Amino acid sequence: RPSLETGLRALGQWTITGTVTAPAGTAGTVQSIAVTFPAGSFTSTPTFVGTNPIVADPSQYQTCAVSATATGFLLNIKRTGAASFPVHWIAVGS
């Protein structure tokens, strides 16, 4: 059975995944982390999916990708607490 990655490549698409750690910060404020793809990874802006920590109340963490280009994106993070946490992401594009 072909994998998702094999199927995407057959369609001229590929994926890059990564993890960034949101540093400890002030609750309720937006922090930004710049994510850069390896040179030549995409020829156009890919589609992004990001994850939040698994917690009982999903409103404790908010993440979104902004200012996306073929070379990277800016990850905006907001949380109700001040602790650091990991954000896993996947970019799919061509």
N, C-alpha and C positions, 0 to 999 in steps of 0.2 A: 504494500500500500504506500503510495507516494506521500511524502510529508508536505506540510503547508509550505515550507521553504521551497521544495522542489516545484510545487504547483505555481507559486508566485514567480519563480525564475522562468518557468515556461511561458508566463504571461508578460515577461520583460520587467518584472518587479523584483525587489529584494528587500530584506529587512536588516535593520541595525538595532541592537538592543543595548541598554545600559542601565546603570544605577547611579544615582547621585544621593548624597546625604544632605538633607536640609539641616543646616547648622542650628544649634540652639538660638532662639531669638525671642523677641518680645511677643507675647500673645496678642492676637488681633491685628498685627501689622503684616504687610506683604513683604516678603523677601524674594529676591530674584537670583537665579543661578543660570549662568550662560553655559550651554551645552554645545560643543562643536563636534561635527562628524569628521571622520578621517577624510582627507582630501580626495575629491572625485567620487564620493559615495553616491551622491544623487545628482541628476541633471536638472531636476525641478523640485519644488517644495514637496516633501513627503507628508503623509498623514501620520498623526501621532496618537498614541494611547498612553496614558500615565496611570499609575496606581497610587492609592493611599494605603496607609497601614490598616490592617484588619482590626477594627475596634467595635465596641458595642454601639457607639454613636458616630455614624459617618460624617456628621457635621463638624467633628473635631478637627478635621483636616480638609483642606481644599488645595488642589493643584491644577494648573493649566499651562499649556504651551502658548506663548505669544511671540510675535515678531519672527515667525518661522521662515526660513529660507532653505535653499538646497545645501547650505553649509552648516546649519545648526538652528537652534531656537533658544528662547529665553524661557525658563521655567519659573513661573510665579507660584509662591507657596504662602498659605495663610493657615493658621491653626489657633485653637483655643488655649493651648498650653504653651510652654516655652521649651520643651525638650526637642532634641534633634530626632530625625526619623528618616528612613530611606524612602526614596521614590524610584520605582522601577518604570522604565519607559520602553516603548518600541516605536520605531519609525518604519513605515512601509512606503516605498515609492520606486521611481525609476531614475 
